[in-house]
Amino acid sequence: MRIDNNLNGMLAVQMQVNQNAQTIASTTKSSTDIENQENLPLNTQDFTNAMVDMIPQTIAYEANANGIRTKDEMMSTILDIKA
């Protein structure tokens, strides 16, 4: 019972979340800049896409964490049976 797959999945999701966070931060910063007001609809679309993309990423991260938790409980049970 290895947790490598779950950890790799969590790292991949973390990278996606970081990328979306950067998009959100840059969109928010540019929307307050008066010089970039003509690009606002594109920035709003980027912001919306980044926020929506975070929903399945959060679910995937939680699913991987639950997988690790389940494997930990199984190992504890196996060790209790052996002892």
C-alpha positions as CSV (number, residue, x, y, z in Angstrom):
1,M,0.0,0.0,0.0
2,R,1.8,3.0,-1.3
3,I,0.7,6.6,-1.1
4,D,2.9,7.8,-4.0
5,N,0.0,8.1,-6.4
6,N,-2.0,10.2,-4.0
7,L,0.9,12.4,-3.2
8,N,1.7,12.9,-6.9
9,G,-1.9,13.7,-7.6
10,M,-1.9,16.3,-4.8
11,L,1.3,17.9,-6.1
12,A,-0.2,18.1,-9.6
13,V,-3.4,19.7,-8.3
14,Q,-1.3,22.1,-6.1
15,M,0.6,23.3,-9.2
16,Q,-2.8,23.9,-11.0
17,V,-4.2,25.8,-8.1
18,N,-1.0,28.0,-7.9
19,Q,-1.3,28.8,-11.6
20,N,-5.0,29.7,-11.2
21,A,-4.1,31.8,-8.1
22,Q,-1.6,33.7,-10.2
23,T,-4.2,34.3,-12.9
24,I,-6.6,35.6,-10.3
25,A,-4.0,37.9,-8.7
26,S,-2.9,39.3,-12.0
27,T,-6.5,39.8,-13.2
28,T,-7.4,41.6,-10.0
29,K,-4.3,43.8,-10.2
30,S,-4.9,44.7,-13.9
31,S,-8.6,45.4,-13.4
32,T,-7.7,48.2,-11.0
33,D,-5.2,49.7,-13.3
34,I,-6.9,52.5,-15.3
35,E,-4.6,52.0,-18.3
36,N,-5.8,48.5,-18.8
37,Q,-9.5,49.2,-18.7
38,E,-10.0,48.3,-22.4
39,N,-8.8,44.7,-21.6
40,L,-11.3,44.3,-18.8
41,P,-13.7,41.9,-20.5
42,L,-10.8,39.5,-21.3
43,N,-9.5,39.8,-17.8
44,T,-12.9,39.1,-16.4
45,Q,-13.1,36.0,-18.5
46,D,-9.7,34.8,-17.2
47,F,-10.8,35.5,-13.7
48,T,-14.0,33.5,-14.1
49,N,-12.3,30.6,-15.7
50,A,-9.6,30.5,-13.0
51,M,-12.3,30.5,-10.3
52,V,-14.4,27.8,-12.0
53,D,-11.3,25.6,-12.6
54,M,-10.5,25.6,-8.8
55,I,-13.7,23.7,-8.0
56,P,-12.7,20.3,-9.5
57,Q,-9.1,20.9,-8.3
58,T,-10.3,21.3,-4.7
59,I,-12.3,18.1,-5.1
60,A,-9.3,16.2,-6.5
61,Y,-7.1,17.4,-3.7
62,E,-9.6,16.3,-1.1
63,A,-10.1,12.9,-2.8
64,N,-6.3,12.3,-2.7
65,A,-6.1,13.3,0.9
66,N,-9.0,10.9,1.7
67,G,-7.1,8.1,-0.1
68,I,-4.1,8.7,2.1
69,R,-6.2,8.7,5.2
70,T,-7.9,5.5,4.2
71,K,-4.6,3.8,3.5
72,D,-3.3,5.0,6.9
73,E,-6.4,3.5,8.6
74,M,-6.0,0.2,6.8
75,M,-2.3,0.0,7.8
76,S,-3.3,0.7,11.5
77,T,-5.9,-2.0,11.3
78,I,-3.4,-4.5,9.8
79,L,-0.8,-3.7,12.5
80,D,-3.4,-4.1,15.2
81,I,-4.4,-7.6,13.8
82,K,-0.7,-8.7,13.7
83,A,0.0,-7.5,17.2
